[in-house]
């Protein structure tokens, strides 16, 4: 939740500390990596974004694909991206 709030309000420094704490507790937490990467991208820190993505690759952490469902005419359609 804290990382999500940091993304909304642009608190990059706090996001970095929160992500470090989460990753100390759970080094395979892909959500922390992805959120931090997206926060860096949102503020134009592309070099930091790439470092986070490289850390993910080096540690073998993979991003979960995005999933959506929609119901049309009483039939559910699922979509996966990523």
mmCIF file of the N, C-alpha and C atoms, coordinates in Angstrom:
data_MODEL
# 
_entry.id   MODEL 
# 
loop_
_atom_site.group_PDB 
_atom_site.id 
_atom_site.type_symbol 
_atom_site.label_atom_id 
_atom_site.label_alt_id 
_atom_site.label_comp_id 
_atom_site.label_asym_id 
_atom_site.label_entity_id 
_atom_site.label_seq_id 
_atom_site.pdbx_PDB_ins_code 
_atom_site.Cartn_x 
_atom_site.Cartn_y 
_atom_site.Cartn_z 
_atom_site.occupancy 
_atom_site.B_iso_or_equiv 
_atom_site.pdbx_formal_charge 
_atom_site.auth_seq_id 
_atom_site.auth_comp_id 
_atom_site.auth_asym_id 
_atom_site.auth_atom_id 
_atom_site.pdbx_PDB_model_num 
ATOM 1   N N  . UNK A 1 1  ? 0.824   -1.191  0.000   1.00 0.00 ? 1  UNK A N  1 
ATOM 2   C CA . UNK A 1 1  ? 0.000   0.000   0.000   1.00 0.00 ? 1  UNK A CA 1 
ATOM 3   C C  . UNK A 1 1  ? 0.872   1.261   0.000   1.00 0.00 ? 1  UNK A C  1 
ATOM 4   N N  . UNK A 1 2  ? 1.961   1.229   0.777   1.00 0.00 ? 2  UNK A N  1 
ATOM 5   C CA . UNK A 1 2  ? 2.836   2.399   0.847   1.00 0.00 ? 2  UNK A CA 1 
ATOM 6   C C  . UNK A 1 2  ? 3.480   2.679   -0.512  1.00 0.00 ? 2  UNK A C  1 
ATOM 7   N N  . UNK A 1 3  ? 3.903   1.639   -1.200  1.00 0.00 ? 3  UNK A N  1 
ATOM 8   C CA . UNK A 1 3  ? 4.501   1.840   -2.528  1.00 0.00 ? 3  UNK A CA 1 
ATOM 9   C C  . UNK A 1 3  ? 3.479   2.425   -3.500  1.00 0.00 ? 3  UNK A C  1 
ATOM 10  N N  . UNK A 1 4  ? 2.260   1.963   -3.432  1.00 0.00 ? 4  UNK A N  1 
ATOM 11  C CA . UNK A 1 4  ? 1.203   2.502   -4.298  1.00 0.00 ? 4  UNK A CA 1 
ATOM 12  C C  . UNK A 1 4  ? 0.944   3.975   -4.012  1.00 0.00 ? 4  UNK A C  1 
ATOM 13  N N  . UNK A 1 5  ? 0.941   4.341   -2.740  1.00 0.00 ? 5  UNK A N  1 
ATOM 14  C CA . UNK A 1 5  ? 0.745   5.747   -2.362  1.00 0.00 ? 5  UNK A CA 1 
ATOM 15  C C  . UNK A 1 5  ? 1.922   6.596   -2.827  1.00 0.00 ? 5  UNK A C  1 
ATOM 16  N N  . UNK A 1 6  ? 3.128   6.052   -2.739  1.00 0.00 ? 6  UNK A N  1 
ATOM 17  C CA . UNK A 1 6  ? 4.314   6.776   -3.214  1.00 0.00 ? 6  UNK A CA 1 
ATOM 18  C C  . UNK A 1 6  ? 4.211   7.029   -4.712  1.00 0.00 ? 6  UNK A C  1 
ATOM 19  N N  . UNK A 1 7  ? 3.686   6.042   -5.443  1.00 0.00 ? 7  UNK A N  1 
ATOM 20  C CA . UNK A 1 7  ? 3.516   6.209   -6.891  1.00 0.00 ? 7  UNK A CA 1 
ATOM 21  C C  . UNK A 1 7  ? 2.527   7.327   -7.187  1.00 0.00 ? 7  UNK A C  1 
ATOM 22  N N  . UNK A 1 8  ? 1.415   7.338   -6.472  1.00 0.00 ? 8  UNK A N  1 
ATOM 23  C CA . UNK A 1 8  ? 0.381   8.352   -6.699  1.00 0.00 ? 8  UNK A CA 1 
ATOM 24  C C  . UNK A 1 8  ? 0.900   9.748   -6.388  1.00 0.00 ? 8  UNK A C  1 
ATOM 25  N N  . UNK A 1 9  ? 1.677   9.883   -5.305  1.00 0.00 ? 9  UNK A N  1 
ATOM 26  C CA . UNK A 1 9  ? 2.112   11.203  -4.848  1.00 0.00 ? 9  UNK A CA 1 
ATOM 27  C C  . UNK A 1 9  ? 3.531   11.574  -5.273  1.00 0.00 ? 9  UNK A C  1 
ATOM 28  N N  . UNK A 1 10 ? 4.205   10.682  -5.997  1.00 0.00 ? 10 UNK A N  1 
ATOM 29  C CA . UNK A 1 10 ? 5.528   10.998  -6.524  1.00 0.00 ? 10 UNK A CA 1 
ATOM 30  C C  . UNK A 1 10 ? 6.647   11.028  -5.497  1.00 0.00 ? 10 UNK A C  1 
ATOM 31  N N  . UNK A 1 11 ? 6.523   10.289  -4.411  1.00 0.00 ? 11 UNK A N  1 
ATOM 32  C CA . UNK A 1 11 ? 7.552   10.253  -3.373  1.00 0.00 ? 11 UNK A CA 1 
ATOM 33  C C  . UNK A 1 11 ? 8.579   9.160   -3.694  1.00 0.00 ? 11 UNK A C  1 
ATOM 34  N N  . UNK A 1 12 ? 9.535   9.506   -4.535  1.00 0.00 ? 12 UNK A N  1 
ATOM 35  C CA . UNK A 1 12 ? 10.498  8.527   -5.030  1.00 0.00 ? 12 UNK A CA 1 
ATOM 36  C C  . UNK A 1 12 ? 11.407  8.013   -3.917  1.00 0.00 ? 12 UNK A C  1 
ATOM 37  N N  . UNK A 1 13 ? 11.914  8.887   -3.081  1.00 0.00 ? 13 UNK A N  1 
ATOM 38  C CA . UNK A 1 13 ? 12.822  8.473   -2.010  1.00 0.00 ? 13 UNK A CA 1 
ATOM 39  C C  . UNK A 1 13 ? 12.151  7.519   -1.032  1.00 0.00 ? 13 UNK A C  1 
ATOM 40  N N  . UNK A 1 14 ? 10.937  7.846   -0.629  1.00 0.00 ? 14 UNK A N  1 
ATOM 41  C CA . UNK A 1 14 ? 10.197  6.971   0.281   1.00 0.00 ? 14 UNK A CA 1 
ATOM 42  C C  . UNK A 1 14 ? 9.876   5.643   -0.401  1.00 0.00 ? 14 UNK A C  1 
ATOM 43  N N  . UNK A 1 15 ? 9.570   5.690   -1.685  1.00 0.00 ? 15 UNK A N  1 
ATOM 44  C CA . UNK A 1 15 ? 9.286   4.458   -2.437  1.00 0.00 ? 15 UNK A CA 1 
ATOM 45  C C  . UNK A 1 15 ? 10.501  3.543   -2.450  1.00 0.00 ? 15 UNK A C  1 
ATOM 46  N N  . UNK A 1 16 ? 11.681  4.124   -2.626  1.00 0.00 ? 16 UNK A N  1 
ATOM 47  C CA . UNK A 1 16 ? 12.905  3.324   -2.645  1.00 0.00 ? 16 UNK A CA 1 
ATOM 48  C C  . UNK A 1 16 ? 13.111  2.634   -1.298  1.00 0.00 ? 16 UNK A C  1 
ATOM 49  N N  . UNK A 1 17 ? 12.924  3.381   -0.208  1.00 0.00 ? 17 UNK A N  1 
ATOM 50  C CA . UNK A 1 17 ? 13.085  2.796   1.125   1.00 0.00 ? 17 UNK A CA 1 
ATOM 51  C C  . UNK A 1 17 ? 12.034  1.716   1.389   1.00 0.00 ? 17 UNK A C  1 
ATOM 52  N N  . UNK A 1 18 ? 10.803  1.971   0.983   1.00 0.00 ? 18 UNK A N  1 
ATOM 53  C CA . UNK A 1 18 ? 9.736   0.987   1.192   1.00 0.00 ? 18 UNK A CA 1 
ATOM 54  C C  . UNK A 1 18 ? 10.006  -0.285  0.391   1.00 0.00 ? 18 UNK A C  1 
ATOM 55  N N  . UNK A 1 19 ? 10.454  -0.126  -0.859  1.00 0.00 ? 19 UNK A N  1 
ATOM 56  C CA . UNK A 1 19 ? 10.765  -1.289  -1.687  1.00 0.00 ? 19 UNK A CA 1 
ATOM 57  C C  . UNK A 1 19 ? 11.925  -2.080  -1.097  1.00 0.00 ? 19 UNK A C  1 
ATOM 58  N N  . UNK A 1 20 ? 12.943  -1.385  -0.601  1.00 0.00 ? 20 UNK A N  1 
ATOM 59  C CA . UNK A 1 20 ? 14.079  -2.075  0.023   1.00 0.00 ? 20 UNK A CA 1 
ATOM 60  C C  . UNK A 1 20 ? 13.614  -2.889  1.227   1.00 0.00 ? 20 UNK A C  1 
ATOM 61  N N  . UNK A 1 21 ? 12.706  -2.324  2.026   1.00 0.00 ? 21 UNK A N  1 
ATOM 62  C CA . UNK A 1 21 ? 12.201  -3.040  3.188   1.00 0.00 ? 21 UNK A CA 1 
ATOM 63  C C  . UNK A 1 21 ? 11.424  -4.286  2.756   1.00 0.00 ? 21 UNK A C  1 
ATOM 64  N N  . UNK A 1 22 ? 10.542  -4.114  1.775   1.00 0.00 ? 22 UNK A N  1 
ATOM 65  C CA . UNK A 1 22 ? 9.756   -5.250  1.282   1.00 0.00 ? 22 UNK A CA 1 
ATOM 66  C C  . UNK A 1 22 ? 10.680  -6.331  0.737   1.00 0.00 ? 22 UNK A C  1 
ATOM 67  N N  . UNK A 1 23 ? 11.696  -5.931  -0.017  1.00 0.00 ? 23 UNK A N  1 
ATOM 68  C CA . UNK A 1 23 ? 12.591  -6.905  -0.642  1.00 0.00 ? 23 UNK A CA 1 
ATOM 69  C C  . UNK A 1 23 ? 13.536  -7.550  0.368   1.00 0.00 ? 23 UNK A C  1 
ATOM 70  N N  . UNK A 1 24 ? 13.799  -6.887  1.492   1.00 0.00 ? 24 UNK A N  1 
ATOM 71  C CA . UNK A 1 24 ? 14.555  -7.536  2.571   1.00 0.00 ? 24 UNK A CA 1 
ATOM 72  C C  . UNK A 1 24 ? 13.730  -8.674  3.173   1.00 0.00 ? 24 UNK A C  1 
ATOM 73  N N  . UNK A 1 25 ? 12.437  -8.431  3.324   1.00 0.00 ? 25 UNK A N  1 
ATOM 74  C CA . UNK A 1 25 ? 11.541  -9.420  3.904   1.00 0.00 ? 25 UNK A CA 1 
ATOM 75  C C  . UNK A 1 25 ? 11.218  -10.520 2.884   1.00 0.00 ? 25 UNK A C  1 
ATOM 76  N N  . UNK A 1 26 ? 10.996  -10.128 1.624   1.00 0.00 ? 26 UNK A N  1 
ATOM 77  C CA . UNK A 1 26 ? 10.602  -11.068 0.568   1.00 0.00 ? 26 UNK A CA 1 
ATOM 78  C C  . UNK A 1 26 ? 11.348  -10.729 -0.720  1.00 0.00 ? 26 UNK A C  1 
ATOM 79  N N  . UNK A 1 27 ? 12.559  -11.272 -0.912  1.00 0.00 ? 27 UNK A N  1 
ATOM 80  C CA . UNK A 1 27 ? 13.392  -10.918 -2.062  1.00 0.00 ? 27 UNK A CA 1 
ATOM 81  C C  . UNK A 1 27 ? 12.801  -11.278 -3.429  1.00 0.00 ? 27 UNK A C  1 
ATOM 82  N N  . UNK A 1 28 ? 11.779  -12.121 -3.460  1.00 0.00 ? 28 UNK A N  1 
ATOM 83  C CA . UNK A 1 28 ? 11.165  -12.513 -4.722  1.00 0.00 ? 28 UNK A CA 1 
ATOM 84  C C  . UNK A 1 28 ? 9.847   -11.785 -4.978  1.00 0.00 ? 28 UNK A C  1 
ATOM 85  N N  . UNK A 1 29 ? 9.577   -10.713 -4.239  1.00 0.00 ? 29 UNK A N  1 
ATOM 86  C CA . UNK A 1 29 ? 8.324   -9.980  -4.379  1.00 0.00 ? 29 UNK A CA 1 
ATOM 87  C C  . UNK A 1 29 ? 8.355   -9.156  -5.662  1.00 0.00 ? 29 UNK A C  1 
ATOM 88  N N  . UNK A 1 30 ? 7.738   -9.691  -6.706  1.00 0.00 ? 30 UNK A N  1 
ATOM 89  C CA . UNK A 1 30 ? 7.795   -9.015  -8.001  1.00 0.00 ? 30 UNK A CA 1 
ATOM 90  C C  . UNK A 1 30 ? 7.037   -7.693  -8.001  1.00 0.00 ? 30 UNK A C  1 
ATOM 91  N N  . UNK A 1 31 ? 6.015   -7.576  -7.191  1.00 0.00 ? 31 UNK A N  1 
ATOM 92  C CA . UNK A 1 31 ? 5.234   -6.338  -7.157  1.00 0.00 ? 31 UNK A CA 1 
ATOM 93  C C  . UNK A 1 31 ? 6.072   -5.156  -6.693  1.00 0.00 ? 31 UNK A C  1 
ATOM 94  N N  . UNK A 1 32 ? 6.939   -5.362  -5.715  1.00 0.00 ? 32 UNK A N  1 
ATOM 95  C CA . UNK A 1 32 ? 7.791   -4.270  -5.225  1.00 0.00 ? 32 UNK A CA 1 
ATOM 96  C C  . UNK A 1 32 ? 8.739   -3.807  -6.320  1.00 0.00 ? 32 UNK A C  1 
ATOM 97  N N  . UNK A 1 33 ? 9.334   -4.753  -7.036  1.00 0.00 ? 33 UNK A N  1 
ATOM 98  C CA . UNK A 1 33 ? 10.223  -4.394  -8.143  1.00 0.00 ? 33 UNK A CA 1 
ATOM 99  C C  . UNK A 1 33 ? 9.467   -3.615  -9.219  1.00 0.00 ? 33 UNK A C  1 
ATOM 100 N N  . UNK A 1 34 ? 8.314   -4.116  -9.607  1.00 0.00 ? 34 UNK A N  1 
ATOM 101 C CA . UNK A 1 34 ? 7.556   -3.493  -10.698 1.00 0.00 ? 34 UNK A CA 1 
ATOM 102 C C  . UNK A 1 34 ? 7.067   -2.103  -10.299 1.00 0.00 ? 34 UNK A C  1 
ATOM 103 N N  . UNK A 1 35 ? 6.551   -1.958  -9.087  1.00 0.00 ? 35 UNK A N  1 
ATOM 104 C CA . UNK A 1 35 ? 6.083   -0.640  -8.647  1.00 0.00 ? 35 UNK A CA 1 
ATOM 105 C C  . UNK A 1 35 ? 7.230   0.366   -8.593  1.00 0.00 ? 35 UNK A C  1 
ATOM 106 N N  . UNK A 1 36 ? 8.375   -0.048  -8.043  1.00 0.00 ? 36 UNK A N  1 
ATOM 107 C CA . UNK A 1 36 ? 9.510   0.868   -7.981  1.00 0.00 ? 36 UNK A CA 1 
ATOM 108 C C  . UNK A 1 36 ? 9.974   1.242   -9.387  1.00 0.00 ? 36 UNK A C  1 
ATOM 109 N N  . UNK A 1 37 ? 10.019  0.276   -10.259 1.00 0.00 ? 37 UNK A N  1 
ATOM 110 C CA . UNK A 1 37 ? 10.396  0.538   -11.645 1.00 0.00 ? 37 UNK A CA 1 
ATOM 111 C C  . UNK A 1 37 ? 9.434   1.538   -12.297 1.00 0.00 ? 37 UNK A C  1 
ATOM 112 N N  . UNK A 1 38 ? 8.150   1.354   -12.081 1.00 0.00 ? 38 UNK A N  1 
ATOM 113 C CA . UNK A 1 38 ? 7.144   2.263   -12.649 1.00 0.00 ? 38 UNK A CA 1 
ATOM 114 C C  . UNK A 1 38 ? 7.228   3.657   -12.040 1.00 0.00 ? 38 UNK A C  1 
ATOM 115 N N  . UNK A 1 39 ? 7.554   3.748   -10.763 1.00 0.00 ? 39 UNK A N  1 
ATOM 116 C CA . UNK A 1 39 ? 7.712   5.060   -10.113 1.00 0.00 ? 39 UNK A CA 1 
ATOM 117 C C  . UNK A 1 39 ? 8.889   5.807   -10.740 1.00 0.00 ? 39 UNK A C  1 
ATOM 118 N N  . UNK A 1 40 ? 10.004  5.102   -10.929 1.00 0.00 ? 40 UNK A N  1 
ATOM 119 C CA . UNK A 1 40 ? 11.155  5.731   -11.581 1.00 0.00 ? 40 UNK A CA 1 
ATOM 120 C C  . UNK A 1 40 ? 10.805  6.190   -12.990 1.00 0.00 ? 40 UNK A C  1 
ATOM 121 N N  . UNK A 1 41 ? 10.082  5.376   -13.729 1.00 0.00 ? 41 UNK A N  1 
ATOM 122 C CA . UNK A 1 41 ? 9.697   5.743   -15.104 1.00 0.00 ? 41 UNK A CA 1 
ATOM 123 C C  . UNK A 1 41 ? 8.800   6.978   -15.106 1.00 0.00 ? 41 UNK A C  1 
ATOM 124 N N  . UNK A 1 42 ? 7.879   7.050   -14.153 1.00 0.00 ? 42 UNK A N  1 
ATOM 125 C CA . UNK A 1 42 ? 6.937   8.173   -14.097 1.00 0.00 ? 42 UNK A CA 1 
ATOM 126 C C  . UNK A 1 42 ? 7.625   9.510   -13.887 1.00 0.00 ? 42 UNK A C  1 
ATOM 127 N N  . UNK A 1 43 ? 8.789   9.499   -13.212 1.00 0.00 ? 43 UNK A N  1 
ATOM 128 C CA . UNK A 1 43 ? 9.501   10.754  -12.968 1.00 0.00 ? 43 UNK A CA 1 
ATOM 129 C C  . UNK A 1 43 ? 10.689  10.926  -13.924 1.00 0.00 ? 43 UNK A C  1 
ATOM 130 N N  . UNK A 1 44 ? 10.782  10.044  -14.914 1.00 0.00 ? 44 UNK A N  1 
ATOM 131 C CA . UNK A 1 44 ? 11.825  10.181  -15.928 1.00 0.00 ? 44 UNK A CA 1 
ATOM 132 C C  . UNK A 1 44 ? 13.196  9.679   -15.520 1.00 0.00 ? 44 UNK A C  1 
ATOM 133 N N  . UNK A 1 45 ? 13.273  8.875   -14.478 1.00 0.00 ? 45 UNK A N  1 
ATOM 134 C CA . UNK A 1 45 ? 14.567  8.325   -14.044 1.00 0.00 ? 45 UNK A CA 1 
ATOM 135 C C  . UNK A 1 45 ? 14.775  6.968   -14.714 1.00 0.00 ? 45 UNK A C  1 
ATOM 136 N N  . UNK A 1 46 ? 15.008  7.024   -16.018 1.00 0.00 ? 46 UNK A N  1 
ATOM 137 C CA . UNK A 1 46 ? 15.090  5.816   -16.833 1.00 0.00 ? 46 UNK A CA 1 
ATOM 138 C C  . UNK A 1 46 ? 16.275  4.933   -16.461 1.00 0.00 ? 46 UNK A C  1 
ATOM 139 N N  . UNK A 1 47 ? 17.388  5.540   -16.043 1.00 0.00 ? 47 UNK A N  1 
ATOM 140 C CA . UNK A 1 47 ? 18.545  4.731   -15.637 1.00 0.00 ? 47 UNK A CA 1 
ATOM 141 C C  . UNK A 1 47 ? 18.233  3.919   -14.380 1.00 0.00 ? 47 UNK A C  1 
ATOM 142 N N  . UNK A 1 48 ? 17.510  4.523   -13.440 1.00 0.00 ? 48 UNK A N  1 
ATOM 143 C CA . UNK A 1 48 ? 17.118  3.809   -12.226 1.00 0.00 ? 48 UNK A CA 1 
ATOM 144 C C  . UNK A 1 48 ? 16.110  2.710   -12.545 1.00 0.00 ? 48 UNK A C  1 
ATOM 145 N N  . UNK A 1 49 ? 15.190  3.010   -13.467 1.00 0.00 ? 49 UNK A N  1 
ATOM 146 C CA . UNK A 1 49 ? 14.204  2.009   -13.883 1.00 0.00 ? 49 UNK A CA 1 
ATOM 147 C C  . UNK A 1 49 ? 14.912  0.787   -14.456 1.00 0.00 ? 49 UNK A C  1 
ATOM 148 N N  . UNK A 1 50 ? 15.890  1.028   -15.317 1.00 0.00 ? 50 UNK A N  1 
ATOM 149 C CA . UNK A 1 50 ? 16.618  -0.083  -15.935 1.00 0.00 ? 50 UNK A CA 1 
ATOM 150 C C  . UNK A 1 50 ? 17.415  -0.882  -14.902 1.00 0.00 ? 50 UNK A C  1 
ATOM 151 N N  . UNK A 1 51 ? 17.960  -0.208  -13.902 1.00 0.00 ? 51 UNK A N  1 
ATOM 152 C CA . UNK A 1 51 ? 18.690  -0.915  -12.839 1.00 0.00 ? 51 UNK A CA 1 
ATOM 153 C C  . UNK A 1 51 ? 17.762  -1.855  -12.079 1.00 0.00 ? 51 UNK A C  1 
ATOM 154 N N  . UNK A 1 52 ? 16.548  -1.389  -11.788 1.00 0.00 ? 52 UNK A N  1 
ATOM 155 C CA . UNK A 1 52 ? 15.583  -2.224  -11.077 1.00 0.00 ? 52 UNK A CA 1 
ATOM 156 C C  . UNK A 1 52 ? 15.207  -3.428  -11.938 1.00 0.00 ? 52 UNK A C  1 
ATOM 157 N N  . UNK A 1 53 ? 14.950  -3.193  -13.219 1.00 0.00 ? 53 UNK A N  1 
ATOM 158 C CA . UNK A 1 53 ? 14.592  -4.306  -14.118 1.00 0.00 ? 53 UNK A CA 1 
ATOM 159 C C  . UNK A 1 53 ? 15.751  -5.292  -14.253 1.00 0.00 ? 53 UNK A C  1 
ATOM 160 N N  . UNK A 1 54 ? 16.985  -4.788  -14.261 1.00 0.00 ? 54 UNK A N  1 
ATOM 161 C CA . UNK A 1 54 ? 18.151  -5.671  -14.349 1.00 0.00 ? 54 UNK A CA 1 
ATOM 162 C C  . UNK A 1 54 ? 18.278  -6.506  -13.070 1.00 0.00 ? 54 UNK A C  1 
ATOM 163 N N  . UNK A 1 55 ? 18.020  -5.875  -11.914 1.00 0.00 ? 55 UNK A N  1 
ATOM 164 C CA . UNK A 1 55 ? 18.041  -6.627  -10.654 1.00 0.00 ? 55 UNK A CA 1 
ATOM 165 C C  . UNK A 1 55 ? 17.015  -7.758  -10.694 1.00 0.00 ? 55 UNK A C  1 
ATOM 166 N N  . UNK A 1 56 ? 15.850  -7.471  -11.259 1.00 0.00 ? 56 UNK A N  1 
ATOM 167 C CA . UNK A 1 56 ? 14.825  -8.511  -11.382 1.00 0.00 ? 56 UNK A CA 1 
ATOM 168 C C  . UNK A 1 56 ? 15.350  -9.676  -12.214 1.00 0.00 ? 56 UNK A C  1 
ATOM 169 N N  . UNK A 1 57 ? 15.952  -9.351  -13.341 1.00 0.00 ? 57 UNK A N  1 
ATOM 170 C CA . UNK A 1 57 ? 16.474  -10.407 -14.217 1.00 0.00 ? 57 UNK A CA 1 
ATOM 171 C C  . UNK A 1 57 ? 17.579  -11.188 -13.524 1.00 0.00 ? 57 UNK A C  1 
ATOM 172 N N  . UNK A 1 58 ? 18.494  -10.475 -12.864 1.00 0.00 ? 58 UNK A N  1 
ATOM 173 C CA . UNK A 1 58 ? 19.614  -11.127 -12.187 1.00 0.00 ? 58 UNK A CA 1 
ATOM 174 C C  . UNK A 1 58 ? 19.146  -12.078 -11.081 1.00 0.00 ? 58 UNK A C  1 
ATOM 175 N N  . UNK A 1 59 ? 18.041  -11.715 -10.410 1.00 0.00 ? 59 UNK A N  1 
ATOM 176 C CA . UNK A 1 59 ? 17.524  -12.534 -9.312  1.00 0.00 ? 59 UNK A CA 1 
ATOM 177 C C  . UNK A 1 59 ? 16.491  -13.558 -9.785  1.00 0.00 ? 59 UNK A C  1 
ATOM 178 N N  . UNK A 1 60 ? 16.188  -13.529 -11.093 1.00 0.00 ? 60 UNK A N  1 
ATOM 179 C CA . UNK A 1 60 ? 15.222  -14.481 -11.632 1.00 0.00 ? 60 UNK A CA 1 
ATOM 180 C C  . UNK A 1 60 ? 13.781  -14.174 -11.264 1.00 0.00 ? 60 UNK A C  1 
ATOM 181 N N  . UNK A 1 61 ? 13.507  -12.921 -10.935 1.00 0.00 ? 61 UNK A N  1 
ATOM 182 C CA . UNK A 1 61 ? 12.153  -12.507 -10.568 1.00 0.00 ? 61 UNK A CA 1 
ATOM 183 C C  . UNK A 1 61 ? 11.418  -12.107 -11.850 1.00 0.00 ? 61 UNK A C  1 
ATOM 184 N N  . UNK A 1 62 ? 10.244  -12.659 -12.038 1.00 0.00 ? 62 UNK A N  1 
ATOM 185 C CA . UNK A 1 62 ? 9.460   -12.367 -13.240 1.00 0.00 ? 62 UNK A CA 1 
ATOM 186 C C  . UNK A 1 62 ? 8.193   -11.619 -12.869 1.00 0.00 ? 62 UNK A C  1 
ATOM 187 N N  . UNK A 1 63 ? 7.802   -10.710 -13.760 1.00 0.00 ? 63 UNK A N  1 
ATOM 188 C CA . UNK A 1 63 ? 6.572   -9.949  -13.576 1.00 0.00 ? 63 UNK A CA 1 
ATOM 189 C C  . UNK A 1 63 ? 5.385   -10.845 -13.925 1.00 0.00 ? 63 UNK A C  1 
ATOM 190 N N  . UNK A 1 64 ? 4.375   -10.826 -13.071 1.00 0.00 ? 64 UNK A N  1 
ATOM 191 C CA . UNK A 1 64 ? 3.147   -11.551 -13.379 1.00 0.00 ? 64 UNK A CA 1 
ATOM 192 C C  . UNK A 1 64 ? 2.441   -10.858 -14.535 1.00 0.00 ? 64 UNK A C  1 
ATOM 193 N N  . UNK A 1 65 ? 1.867   -11.628 -15.450 1.00 0.00 ? 65 UNK A N  1 
ATOM 194 C CA . UNK A 1 65 ? 1.138   -10.998 -16.554 1.00 0.00 ? 65 UNK A CA 1 
ATOM 195 C C  . UNK A 1 65 ? -0.124  -10.295 -16.050 1.00 0.00 ? 65 UNK A C  1 
ATOM 196 N N  . UNK A 1 66 ? -0.505  -9.234  -16.751 1.00 0.00 ? 66 UNK A N  1 
ATOM 197 C CA . UNK A 1 66 ? -1.745  -8.537  -16.421 1.00 0.00 ? 66 UNK A CA 1 
ATOM 198 C C  . UNK A 1 66 ? -2.932  -9.349  -16.908 1.00 0.00 ? 66 UNK A C  1 
ATOM 199 N N  . UNK A 1 67 ? -4.012  -9.328  -16.148 1.00 0.00 ? 67 UNK A N  1 
ATOM 200 C CA . UNK A 1 67 ? -5.197  -10.116 -16.501 1.00 0.00 ? 67 UNK A CA 1 
ATOM 201 C C  . UNK A 1 67 ? -6.438  -9.265  -16.351 1.00 0.00 ? 67 UNK A C  1 
ATOM 202 N N  . UNK A 1 68 ? -7.355  -9.441  -17.289 1.00 0.00 ? 68 UNK A N  1 
ATOM 203 C CA . UNK A 1 68 ? -8.631  -8.743  -17.241 1.00 0.00 ? 68 UNK A CA 1 
ATOM 204 C C  . UNK A 1 68 ? -9.725  -9.683  -17.708 1.00 0.00 ? 68 UNK A C  1 
ATOM 205 N N  . UNK A 1 69 ? -10.925 -9.447  -17.212 1.00 0.00 ? 69 UNK A N  1 
ATOM 206 C CA . UNK A 1 69 ? -12.093 -10.205 -17.652 1.00 0.00 ? 69 UNK A CA 1 
ATOM 207 C C  . UNK A 1 69 ? -13.211 -9.216  -17.956 1.00 0.00 ? 69 UNK A C  1 
ATOM 208 N N  . UNK A 1 70 ? -14.031 -9.569  -18.927 1.00 0.00 ? 70 UNK A N  1 
ATOM 209 C CA . UNK A 1 70 ? -15.184 -8.759  -19.263 1.00 0.00 ? 70 UNK A CA 1 
ATOM 210 C C  . UNK A 1 70 ? -16.325 -9.701  -19.628 1.00 0.00 ? 70 UNK A C  1 
ATOM 211 N N  . UNK A 1 71 ? -17.527 -9.336  -19.252 1.00 0.00 ? 71 UNK A N  1 
ATOM 212 C CA . UNK A 1 71 ? -18.695 -10.140 -19.594 1.00 0.00 ? 71 UNK A CA 1 
ATOM 213 C C  . UNK A 1 71 ? -19.464 -9.442  -20.697 1.00 0.00 ? 71 UNK A C  1 
ATOM 214 N N  . UNK A 1 72 ? -19.699 -10.163 -21.789 1.00 0.00 ? 72 UNK A N  1 
ATOM 215 C CA . UNK A 1 72 ? -20.458 -9.644  -22.922 1.00 0.00 ? 72 UNK A CA 1 
ATOM 216 C C  . UNK A 1 72 ? -21.515 -10.681 -23.274 1.00 0.00 ? 72 UNK A C  1 
ATOM 217 N N  . UNK A 1 73 ? -22.762 -10.268 -23.280 1.00 0.00 ? 73 UNK A N  1 
ATOM 218 C CA . UNK A 1 73 ? -23.873 -11.165 -23.605 1.00 0.00 ? 73 UNK A CA 1 
ATOM 219 C C  . UNK A 1 73 ? -23.830 -12.444 -22.772 1.00 0.00 ? 73 UNK A C  1 
ATOM 220 N N  . UNK A 1 74 ? -23.656 -12.281 -21.471 1.00 0.00 ? 74 UNK A N  1 
ATOM 221 C CA . UNK A 1 74 ? -23.630 -13.402 -20.514 1.00 0.00 ? 74 UNK A CA 1 
ATOM 222 C C  . UNK A 1 74 ? -22.476 -14.374 -20.737 1.00 0.00 ? 74 UNK A C  1 
ATOM 223 N N  . UNK A 1 75 ? -21.451 -13.960 -21.444 1.00 0.00 ? 75 UNK A N  1 
ATOM 224 C CA . UNK A 1 75 ? -20.278 -14.803 -21.656 1.00 0.00 ? 75 UNK A CA 1 
ATOM 225 C C  . UNK A 1 75 ? -19.040 -14.033 -21.173 1.00 0.00 ? 75 UNK A C  1 
ATOM 226 N N  . UNK A 1 76 ? -18.205 -14.701 -20.357 1.00 0.00 ? 76 UNK A N  1 
ATOM 227 C CA . UNK A 1 76 ? -17.023 -14.070 -19.786 1.00 0.00 ? 76 UNK A CA 1 
ATOM 228 C C  . UNK A 1 76 ? -15.829 -14.305 -20.729 1.00 0.00 ? 76 UNK A C  1 
ATOM 229 N N  . UNK A 1 77 ? -15.125 -13.223 -21.024 1.00 0.00 ? 77 UNK A N  1 
ATOM 230 C CA . UNK A 1 77 ? -13.922 -13.272 -21.871 1.00 0.00 ? 77 UNK A CA 1 
ATOM 231 C C  . UNK A 1 77 ? -12.735 -12.832 -21.008 1.00 0.00 ? 77 UNK A C  1 
ATOM 232 N N  . UNK A 1 78 ? -11.677 -13.615 -21.023 1.00 0.00 ? 78 UNK A N  1 
ATOM 233 C CA . UNK A 1 78 ? -10.469 -13.301 -20.245 1.00 0.00 ? 78 UNK A CA 1 
ATOM 234 C C  . UNK A 1 78 ? -9.352  -12.895 -21.183 1.00 0.00 ? 78 UNK A C  1 
ATOM 235 N N  . UNK A 1 79 ? -8.558  -11.913 -20.734 1.00 0.00 ? 79 UNK A N  1 
ATOM 236 C CA . UNK A 1 79 ? -7.433  -11.416 -21.514 1.00 0.00 ? 79 UNK A CA 1 
ATOM 237 C C  . UNK A 1 79 ? -6.186  -11.442 -20.649 1.00 0.00 ? 79 UNK A C  1 
ATOM 238 N N  . UNK A 1 80 ? -5.083  -11.778 -21.243 1.00 0.00 ? 80 UNK A N  1 
ATOM 239 C CA . UNK A 1 80 ? -3.794  -11.809 -20.542 1.00 0.00 ? 80 UNK A CA 1 
ATOM 240 C C  . UNK A 1 80 ? -2.804  -11.000 -21.361 1.00 0.00 ? 80 UNK A C  1 
ATOM 241 N N  . UNK A 1 81 ? -2.038  -10.147 -20.687 1.00 0.00 ? 81 UNK A N  1 
ATOM 242 C CA . UNK A 1 81 ? -1.002  -9.345  -21.370 1.00 0.00 ? 81 UNK A CA 1 
ATOM 243 C C  . UNK A 1 81 ? 0.290   -9.455  -20.585 1.00 0.00 ? 81 UNK A C  1 
ATOM 244 N N  . UNK A 1 82 ? 1.362   -9.737  -21.297 1.00 0.00 ? 82 UNK A N  1 
ATOM 245 C CA . UNK A 1 82 ? 2.669   -9.768  -20.636 1.00 0.00 ? 82 UNK A CA 1 
ATOM 246 C C  . UNK A 1 82 ? 3.252   -11.077 -20.521 1.00 0.00 ? 82 UNK A C  1 
# 
